[in-house]
Amino acid sequence: MESELNALGKTITAEGRGMDKRSLLDAECKAFLADKQILAWILRDCTPEFRGYSIPDIMSCIEGEPEIGTVPVDKDLTGKYMAEKVTGMADEDTSSYEGTVRYDIRFKARARYEDEETELIINVEAQNNFKPGYSLVTRGIYYCSRMISAQMETEFSHSDYAGMKKVHSIWVCIRPNKQWKGSITTYTIGESNILGNAKSDHDDYDKMQVTLLCLDGKPTGKENVVGMLDVALANGMPAEEKIRQLETKYDIKVTNGLEGRLETMCNYSKGVYDDGMEKGIAGAVDILKRMGMNTSKIVEQLMIQYGLSKEDADKYVRQAEPQ
């Protein structure tokens, strides 16, 4: 397994590049979601084009390898990136895209839908903050719009708009608000007659879909993509148990690479939690000291509030002493 994990490169061993635990956890979460088995579950439950397909069939419909964190979102960059990729220039100079916003995961898939073969461009985003100060739906619409406008001169040319591919932006919301937990909600373009009853072909306007895939926050055993991802991304569940449930309940073959990502996510999610706990306790000690509480009382409060042993509580108080 070591050689397999090493093949993931410095994404996993990224401490050598100065990445903190949160960055590592974020990178591993994206790599996990980009596994074709996981993407197939997402597509089956979130897109009408793949509803009713088997997971192996959907996997075979995903073209090539998904791009993880490489394609820029912002204006004038996506099209440039794709054009350079076609001519082989993107690998020669990636520095021009540093500091830009990139799609977490982006790939193409083919399906037969309504008796026609269709090619889709799909973006999957892993989102921890459900209320980042703007609507995720609105941001998803922007991402879809960029994926559509970037198709000019890559998927179609000049006024050949019939060559435009439908785009999906799927947001995996790991910590949604209470009323959104365990839900999947889609937003599409529809047709509404204000006067008369004229009808366009559905394909003429069915060009984008935004989906919020909101996890429940705890493993429920439900046999859908929410249940599967709740197991895979459960905080505190050992990797061995995650693997057992993914294989037995969801028929996911946990390869060495996928197993390594699960283990890394478990290890670093614990690390992030531990770091937060350390900072929280240190902050509490500082506040209690400023309030004039004596050392023995502070130790007592740490033992009560954080469930620490006397030895560990003493250690935190000593660390707060001036050196």
Secondary structure, 3 states (H helix, E strand, C coil): CHHHHHCCHHHCCHHHHCCCHHHHHHHHHHHHHCCHHHHHHHHHHHCHHHCCCCHHHHHHHEEEEEEECCCECCCCCHHHHHHHHHCCCCCCCCHHHCCCCECCEEEEEEEEECCEEEEEEEEEEEECCCCCCCCHHHHHHHHHHHHHHCCECCCECCCCHHHCCEEEEEEEECCCCHHHCCEEEEEECCCCCCCCCCCCCHHHHCCEEEEEEECCCCCCCCCCHHHHHHHHCCCCCCHHHHHHHHHHHCCCCCCHHHHHHHHHHHHHHHHHHHHHHHHHHHHHHHHHHHCCCCHHHHHHHHHHHHCCCHHHHHHHHHHCCCC
